[in-house]
Amino acid sequence: MNTIPQAFIKSATNNPENPCLIYKDGHTFGEVTYRRLLNLVENFTLSLEKLGVKKGDRVVILSENRPEWVVSDLSAISLGAIFAPIHTTLTADQIKEIILEIDPKVIIVSEKRMLAKLIGIKKEIEKKVMLLYYNVELKEDLSEFKNDKCHFIEALKLMPHDNHSELYRDLIADIDQYDTASIIFTIGPNGKYRGVELSHKNIISNAEGTLGNVYIRPDDKFLSILPLSHAFEQMAGYYIPLMQGASIAYLTDIAKFTPVVKQHKPSVIIGVPRLYEKSYQRIVQQINSKELLSKVTKKAIEYGSKKENRKKLQYKVYDALVYRKIRNTLGGNLRFMISGGAALNPKVGMFFDASGVPVLEGYGLTEYSPIVSVNKPDDYKIGTVGHPLPNTSVRIADDGEVLIKGPGIMKGYYGNGCGPQLILDDGWFKTGDLGEMDEEGYLKIIGRKKEVIVLSTGKNVSPRTIEAEVTLSKYIKQAAVVGDDKKHIAALIVPDYKQISRKFGLNRKREIVKNKEIRKFIQAEINKQLKGFSRHEQIKKFELLRNEFTKDNRFLNDDSSINRDKIGNVYREAIDKLYSDINC
């Protein structure tokens, strides 16, 4: 299996009747088996060829997760074309910059919200780009575009309803494992997005390496939550289950996570720490509303956190009283959950682990296709990102930076016609992350090299760890820790205004941020959350903000991490005020 289409054919042949993609009830592609998906891919590949797509062409997609996304990806790369998903949260200007740089042959859009972001560049693309669309109602909106255009179903009809397997296999035989399969966009150090070129070999080797740590079965069902435009979801929530014959159910609205997870009963969930932290908060809030249950749960989690207790009778008693109820809130069928993108609060990891659902933390970066290390279901350590993949080498540089070497290293950053750009240090890729390897070979990520706060006392502080802990309070929605070159750290805090309003009876944000009683309460919440942290990691001062950090206002990066440069610039005056005391 040297290429993605070859791996897909093998999986589809071995698991023809397994459900592969599960979408909305009543939709044309509500449930797609592996046999049907292979037929769709064979057909659409030949349709794209008929529309003029050829090897090396770029195919851009602006779409939410859905079955057509998968068909489009597999079909484009089956022709040797390069699939380039763009994050749907990007602004029209950012999308324009990316499209003009990579000069696509085809742009695929799913619905009106995505199409609106192309209005600003319709003149630049009208003569040389074909527009493909998923939702049929877009036909009228597309009338103002002079491009050639085609609906997804119409494209499928370009080829007769026939067995195209022989033609398809002839086409994929021309693909080399070193050909670029995908361009994934990630934020660069200058705040601009840059394209990471990943070859078939990069992606296949990363999938095989990950399966060496975490085995996936054909009877597994995944819940796809994160956008497929992200390398983490594309690998862990799409390519890996696809290659193993597993099922993938799509969550179309994050607000409906609880009913959807109960409906589909997944065995594997892929997510970022915030997903698990919110689930933890919701469960704990329900438990704390009943005093007796709260006391029993606290004892049960403490008991279950010790692995040696899990075969004892008392564990079975707690399972009936507590653990099973916690598992049922997540569908009741989970083997494990996987967390990546940032550090998971150990308290959250221990809570679910004690209940019988381990959260396996992993680590990666887009430039490595992306998974570098991940905990194993039968060999994990909370607070670490597990062992490196079997085909990946990791070492820690003298300054603490994590260096990686292996087949997952990208071809390079997209060179805009100049070939992929890649700089290695004697074969090692510098990640920009700080980490340490313990005596048992588990990797632990401390923080970003450029993100660590260095106090005037010489102490180092990892802001992400503190922010993750503080936001476990149901009264604190977001936090941004500051303090470079200062004597102590401080924070910009976004309260959970709904919870604060319920508790204090105030509704206007202006009143809430100035209320002395509320400020005293928030400080007490911060102190409670940071009880186990060292003295230099305590938040001494804070400022309450009225507005959330979001991707739309660019205070969050596309991976939902905090855009510290942007926050530092916009809130410079507020931060300076926190340190106005001469002793700060």
C-alpha positions in Angstrom: 0.0 0.0 0.0 2.2 2.9 -1.3 -0.6 5.4 -2.1 -3.9 6.4 -0.5 -6.1 5.1 -3.3 -4.4 1.7 -3.0 -5.0 1.6 0.7 -8.6 2.6 0.2 -9.3 -0.1 -2.4 -7.9 -2.7 -0.1 -10.1 -1.6 2.8 -13.2 -1.3 0.6 -12.6 -4.8 -0.8 -12.2 -6.3 2.6 -15.2 -4.5 4.2 -17.7 -3.9 1.4 -20.9 -3.9 3.4 -19.5 -2.1 6.5 -21.0 1.4 6.9 -18.3 3.9 6.1 -19.8 7.4 6.3 -22.9 8.2 8.3 -24.5 11.7 7.8 -27.9 13.3 8.1 -31.0 11.1 8.0 -32.8 11.5 4.7 -29.8 12.9 2.9 -28.7 11.4 -0.5 -25.6 10.2 1.3 -27.1 9.6 4.7 -25.3 6.3 5.1 -22.6 5.1 2.6 -21.1 1.6 2.7 -17.5 0.9 1.6 -18.8 -0.7 -1.6 -20.9 2.4 -2.4 -18.1 4.8 -1.5 -15.7 2.9 -3.9 -18.2 3.1 -6.7 -18.7 6.9 -6.0 -15.0 7.5 -6.0 -14.4 5.5 -9.2 -17.2 7.5 -10.9 -16.2 10.9 -9.6 -12.6 10.4 -10.4 -13.4 9.8 -14.1 -15.9 12.7 -14.0 -13.1 15.1 -12.7 -10.9 13.8 -15.5 -13.6 14.6 -18.0 -13.8 18.1 -16.5 -10.1 18.6 -17.3 -8.5 17.8 -13.9 -5.1 16.2 -14.3 -2.0 15.3 -12.3 -0.5 18.2 -10.4 -3.6 20.4 -10.5 -4.8 21.9 -7.2 -8.3 21.3 -6.1 -9.4 23.6 -3.3 -12.4 22.9 -1.1 -14.4 25.1 1.3 -16.8 22.8 3.1 -17.9 21.5 6.4 -17.5 17.7 7.1 -19.7 15.6 4.9 -19.6 12.5 2.7 -19.0 14.5 -0.5 -15.9 15.9 1.0 -14.4 12.4 1.3 -15.5 11.5 -2.2 -13.9 14.7 -3.6 -10.6 14.1 -1.7 -10.2 10.5 -2.8 -11.2 11.2 -6.4 -8.8 14.2 -6.8 -5.8 12.4 -5.4 -6.7 9.3 -7.5 -6.0 11.5 -10.5 -2.7 12.7 -9.1 -4.2 16.1 -8.4 -3.5 17.8 -5.0 -6.4 18.3 -2.6 -6.2 21.6 -0.7 -8.9 22.1 2.0 -9.2 25.6 3.4 -10.4 26.2 7.0 -14.0 27.5 6.8 -13.4 30.0 9.6 -10.9 32.0 7.6 -11.8 35.5 6.5 -12.5 36.3 2.8 -9.2 38.1 2.6 -7.2 35.1 4.0 -9.0 32.8 1.6 -8.3 35.1 -1.3 -4.6 35.1 -0.4 -4.4 31.3 -0.3 -6.3 30.8 -3.6 -4.3 33.3 -5.5 -1.1 31.7 -4.2 -1.9 28.1 -5.1 -3.8 28.8 -8.4 -6.3 26.0 -8.3 -8.0 24.3 -11.2 -11.2 23.6 -9.3 -12.8 25.2 -6.2 -15.4 23.2 -4.4 -18.0 25.0 -2.2 -20.7 23.4 -0.1 -23.2 26.1 0.8 -24.0 29.8 0.8 -21.8 30.8 3.7 -18.8 29.4 2.0 -19.6 30.9 -1.4 -20.0 34.4 0.1 -16.3 34.3 0.9 -15.4 33.9 -2.8 -17.3 37.0 -3.9 -14.2 39.2 -3.5 -12.1 37.2 -5.9 -14.7 36.3 -8.6 -12.9 38.5 -11.2 -9.5 36.9 -10.5 -10.8 33.4 -10.9 -13.6 33.7 -13.4 -11.7 32.5 -16.5 -9.5 29.7 -15.2 -11.3 28.1 -12.3 -14.2 25.6 -12.4 -16.6 25.9 -9.5 -18.1 22.6 -8.1 -20.9 22.8 -5.5 -22.7 20.4 -3.2 -26.0 22.1 -2.2 -28.3 22.4 -5.2 -29.7 25.8 -4.0 -26.3 27.4 -4.8 -27.1 27.2 -8.5 -29.0 30.6 -8.4 -26.3 32.3 -6.3 -23.6 31.1 -8.7 -25.2 32.9 -11.6 -23.1 36.0 -10.8 -19.9 34.0 -11.3 -18.8 33.7 -15.0 -16.9 30.5 -14.2 -17.7 27.1 -15.6 -19.7 25.4 -12.8 -21.1 22.0 -12.0 -23.2 20.5 -9.3 -21.8 17.4 -7.6 -24.6 15.1 -8.7 -24.4 16.5 -12.3 -20.7 15.7 -12.3 -21.4 12.1 -11.3 -23.8 11.8 -14.2 -21.1 12.7 -16.7 -20.1 9.1 -16.6 -22.6 6.3 -17.4 -23.8 4.2 -14.4 -21.4 1.4 -15.0 -18.5 -0.6 -13.5 -15.5 1.7 -13.9 -13.1 -0.3 -11.6 -10.7 -1.3 -14.4 -10.4 2.3 -15.7 -10.0 3.6 -12.2 -7.2 1.1 -11.3 -5.4 2.1 -14.5 -5.5 5.8 -13.4 -4.2 5.2 -9.9 -1.3 3.1 -11.2 0.3 6.3 -12.4 0.5 7.8 -8.9 3.9 7.7 -7.2 4.2 7.5 -3.4 6.2 10.7 -3.4 3.6 12.7 -5.3 2.0 15.4 -3.3 -1.5 14.3 -2.1 -2.6 17.2 0.0 -1.8 20.8 1.0 -2.8 21.6 4.6 -2.7 25.3 5.7 -1.3 26.2 9.0 -0.5 29.5 10.7 3.1 30.7 10.3 5.2 32.7 12.6 4.3 35.9 10.7 0.6 35.3 11.2 0.1 34.3 7.6 -1.1 30.9 6.5 1.3 28.6 4.7 0.6 25.4 2.9 2.2 22.2 4.1 2.8 19.7 1.2 2.2 16.1 2.3 2.9 13.2 0.0 1.1 9.8 -0.2 4.1 8.3 1.5 3.9 10.9 4.3 0.2 10.1 5.0 0.4 6.3 4.6 3.5 6.0 6.9 1.8 8.2 9.5 -1.3 6.1 9.5 0.7 2.9 9.7 2.9 4.3 12.5 -0.2 5.5 14.5 -1.8 2.1 14.1 1.3 0.6 15.7 0.4 2.5 18.9 -3.4 2.5 18.7 -5.1 -0.4 16.8 -8.4 0.4 15.1 -10.9 -2.4 14.3 -13.4 -2.7 11.4 -16.3 -2.7 14.0 -15.2 0.7 15.5 -17.4 3.7 15.0 -15.8 7.2 15.1 -17.6 10.5 15.8 -16.1 13.1 13.5 -16.1 16.5 15.3 -13.1 18.5 14.2 -12.9 20.1 10.8 -11.4 17.8 8.1 -9.3 20.8 6.9 -7.1 20.1 10.0 -4.4 17.6 9.7 -5.3 16.0 13.0 -8.9 15.2 12.0 -7.9 14.3 8.5 -5.5 11.6 9.8 -7.0 10.4 13.1 -10.7 10.9 12.2 -10.7 10.0 8.5 -7.7 8.2 6.9 -7.0 5.8 9.7 -10.6 4.6 10.2 -11.0 4.5 6.4 -8.0 2.3 6.0 -9.3 -0.1 8.8 -12.8 -0.5 7.5 -14.3 1.4 10.5 -17.4 3.7 10.4 -17.3 7.5 10.6 -20.4 9.5 11.8 -20.4 13.2 11.3 -21.4 15.7 14.0 -23.0 18.6 12.1 -23.7 20.9 15.1 -21.4 21.0 18.1 -24.3 22.3 20.2 -25.9 18.9 19.7 -22.9 16.9 20.8 -24.7 15.2 23.8 -27.8 13.9 21.9 -25.7 12.9 18.8 -23.1 11.0 20.9 -26.0 9.1 22.6 -27.6 8.4 19.2 -24.5 7.0 17.5 -22.8 5.4 20.5 -19.2 5.8 19.1 -16.4 3.6 20.2 -13.8 6.2 19.4 -13.9 10.0 19.8 -11.2 12.3 18.4 -11.2 15.8 20.0 -9.3 18.7 21.5 -9.0 19.2 25.2 -11.8 21.8 25.3 -14.3 19.2 24.2 -13.4 16.9 27.1 -13.2 19.8 29.5 -16.7 20.9 28.6 -18.0 17.4 29.0 -16.3 17.1 32.3 -17.8 20.4 33.5 -21.3 19.4 32.4 -21.1 16.1 34.1 -19.6 17.5 37.3 -22.3 20.2 37.4 -25.1 17.7 37.2 -23.4 15.5 39.9 -22.9 18.5 42.2 -26.6 19.4 42.1 -27.2 16.3 44.3 -25.2 16.3 47.5 -25.1 12.6 48.1 -24.2 11.7 44.5 -21.5 14.3 44.7 -19.9 12.7 47.7 -20.1 9.2 46.3 -18.7 10.3 42.9 -15.7 12.0 44.6 -14.9 8.8 46.4 -15.5 6.7 43.3 -13.1 8.8 41.1 -10.4 8.7 43.8 -10.8 4.9 44.1 -10.9 4.3 40.3 -7.8 6.5 39.7 -5.7 3.7 41.1 -5.4 1.0 38.4 -4.8 -1.8 41.0 -8.4 -1.2 42.3 -10.1 -1.8 39.0 -10.4 -5.6 39.4 -11.8 -5.4 42.9 -15.4 -5.8 44.0 -15.7 -2.2 45.2 -14.9 -1.0 41.7 -17.9 -3.0 40.4 -20.1 -1.4 43.0 -18.9 2.1 42.0 -19.4 1.1 38.4 -23.1 0.5 39.0 -23.5 3.7 41.0 -21.2 6.2 39.2 -18.9 5.1 36.4 -21.6 3.6 34.1 -23.6 6.8 34.3 -20.6 8.9 33.3 -19.9 6.5 30.3 -23.6 6.7 29.3 -23.4 10.5 28.9 -20.9 9.7 26.1 -22.9 7.0 24.4 -21.9 4.1 26.7 -19.9 2.3 24.0 -16.5 4.1 24.1 -13.2 2.1 24.0 -11.2 5.3 24.4 -11.1 9.0 23.4 -8.1 10.7 21.8 -7.0 14.2 22.6 -4.6 16.4 20.7 -3.9 20.0 19.7 -3.0 21.1 23.3 -2.4 19.7 26.7 -5.3 18.0 28.5 -5.8 18.9 32.1 -4.7 15.8 34.1 -7.7 16.2 36.4 -10.0 15.7 33.4 -8.0 12.8 32.1 -8.1 11.1 35.5 -11.9 11.6 35.8 -12.7 9.8 32.6 -10.0 7.2 33.0 -11.3 6.2 36.5 -14.7 5.8 34.9 -13.5 3.3 32.4 -12.9 5.6 29.4 -9.2 6.5 29.0 -8.4 9.8 27.2 -5.3 9.0 25.1 -3.2 12.1 24.7 -1.2 12.5 21.5 1.2 15.0 20.0 1.8 16.1 16.5 2.1 18.9 14.0 0.9 19.4 10.5 4.5 19.3 9.2 4.7 15.7 10.4 1.5 14.5 8.7 0.7 15.0 11.7 1.0 12.4 14.5 4.4 12.1 16.3 3.4 10.2 19.5 0.3 8.9 21.2 -0.5 6.9 24.3 -1.6 3.3 23.8 -4.9 1.9 25.0 -3.1 -0.7 27.1 0.0 1.4 28.0 -0.7 5.0 28.8 0.4 7.6 31.3 -1.8 10.6 32.1 0.0 13.9 31.7 2.1 12.7 28.8 1.6 12.3 25.0 2.8 8.7 25.1 5.6 7.0 23.2 6.7 8.1 19.7 5.3 6.1 16.8 7.3 3.0 15.9 8.6 4.6 12.7 9.4 8.0 14.3 12.5 9.2 16.2 12.3 11.9 18.9 15.1 13.6 20.8 15.2 16.6 23.1 17.8 19.3 22.1 20.0 20.9 24.7 17.6 23.9 24.9 14.6 21.5 25.5 13.2 21.7 22.0 11.6 18.6 20.6 13.3 17.3 17.4 11.7 14.7 15.2 12.9 12.4 12.3 10.9 10.0 10.3 8.9 9.3 7.1 6.1 11.7 8.2 8.2 14.8 7.7 6.5 17.0 5.0 7.8 17.5 1.5 8.0 21.2 2.5 6.0 24.4 2.6 4.3 25.2 -0.7 6.8 27.1 -2.8 4.4 29.0 -5.1 5.9 27.4 -8.2 9.4 27.1 -6.8 8.9 23.6 -5.3 8.4 22.7 -1.7 10.6 24.5 0.8 12.1 22.4 3.7 14.9 23.0 6.1 16.2 20.2 8.3 19.1 20.1 10.8 21.0 16.9 9.9 17.7 15.2 9.1 15.9 16.5 12.2 12.9 18.7 12.1 12.7 21.5 14.7 9.2 21.5 16.1 9.4 24.8 18.1 7.9 22.9 21.1 9.6 22.3 24.4 9.4 18.8 25.9 11.0 16.1 28.0 11.3 12.4 27.8 10.9 10.4 31.1 12.8 7.3 32.1 10.1 5.1 30.6 10.2 6.8 27.2 7.0 8.8 27.6 7.1 12.2 25.9 5.8 15.2 27.7 5.2 18.6 26.0 5.9 21.6 28.2 4.8 24.4 25.8 5.8 26.3 22.8 9.4 27.5 22.7 8.3 31.1 21.9 5.2 30.9 24.2 6.9 30.2 27.5 6.7 33.2 29.9 10.0 34.1 31.5 9.5 36.2 34.6 11.9 38.8 35.8 12.9 36.4 38.6 14.2 33.9 36.0 11.3 31.5 36.5 9.6 29.9 33.5 5.8 29.6 33.2 3.8 27.6 30.7 0.6 29.7 30.2 -1.4 26.9 28.5 -1.2 24.7 31.6 -2.5 27.5 33.9 -5.2 28.6 31.4 -6.5 25.0 31.1 -6.7 24.7 34.9 -8.4 28.0 35.5 -11.1 27.5 32.9 -12.2 24.3 34.6 -14.1 26.7 36.9 -17.7 26.9 35.5 -17.5 30.6 36.1 -14.4 31.2 33.9 -14.9 30.7 30.2 -11.5 31.8 28.9 -8.2 33.0 30.2 -5.0 34.5 28.7 -2.0 34.5 31.0 0.6 37.2 30.6 3.7 38.3 32.4 6.9 38.2 30.3 9.7 40.1 32.1 7.4 40.8 35.1 7.7 39.7 38.7 4.5 37.6 38.6 1.9 36.5 36.1 -1.5 38.1 35.5 -4.4 37.2 33.3 -7.1 38.5 31.1 -10.3 36.6 32.1 -13.5 36.1 30.1 -16.2 35.1 32.7 -19.0 32.8 31.9 -21.6 35.5 32.0 -24.5 33.1 32.1 -23.2 31.4 35.2 -22.3 34.7 36.8 -25.7 36.2 36.1 -27.4 33.2 37.7 -25.3 33.5 40.8 -25.3 37.3 41.3 -28.5 38.4 39.6 -26.7 40.9 37.3 -27.2 40.8 33.6 -25.2 43.7 32.1 -21.6 42.9 31.4 -20.5 46.5 32.2 -21.8 46.0 35.8 -20.4 42.6 36.2 -16.8 43.5 35.3 -16.8 46.4 37.8 -18.6 44.6 40.6 -16.2 44.2 43.6 -18.0 41.2 45.0 -17.8 39.4 41.7 -14.1 40.2 41.2 -13.4 38.9 44.7 -15.4 35.7 43.8 -13.4 35.2 40.6 -10.1 35.6 42.4 -11.3 32.9 44.9 -12.2 30.6 41.9 -8.7 31.2 40.4 -7.0 30.5 43.8 -9.1 27.3 44.2 -8.2 26.0 40.7 -4.4 26.8 41.1 -4.2 25.4 44.6 -1.7 22.7 43.6 0.5 25.1 41.5 3.8 26.6 42.7 4.0 30.2 44.0 5.3 31.7 40.7 2.4 30.1 38.8 -0.3 31.9 40.9 -2.3 34.7 39.1 -1.9 37.7 41.3 -4.0 40.2 39.2 -6.5 39.9 36.4 -8.7 42.0 34.2 -12.3 40.9 33.3 -13.1 41.2 29.6 -16.6 41.7 28.1 -15.9 40.0 24.8 -14.9 36.4 24.1 -11.8 35.3 22.2 -13.1 33.9 18.9 -11.7 32.9 15.5 -13.9 35.6 13.9 -12.2 38.4 15.9 -8.8 36.6 15.4 -8.1 36.3 19.1 -8.1 32.5 18.5 -6.0 30.8 15.9 -7.6 28.3 13.6 -6.7 25.4 15.9 -8.5 27.2 18.7 -5.3 28.1 20.5 -4.9 31.7 21.8 -3.4 34.3 19.4 -1.1 35.8 22.0 0.4 38.4 19.7 -3.0 39.8 18.8 -4.3 39.8 22.4 -1.0 41.4 23.6 -1.4 44.2 21.0 -5.1 44.9 21.4 -5.1 44.7 25.2 -1.7 46.3 25.7 -3.2 49.1 27.8 -5.2 46.7 30.1 -2.1 44.6 30.5 0.1 47.6 31.4 -2.5 48.6 34.0 -2.2 45.2 35.7 1.5 46.0 36.2 1.2 49.7 37.0 2.3 49.0 40.6 6.1 49.7 40.8 6.6 46.4 42.6 5.2 44.3 39.8 
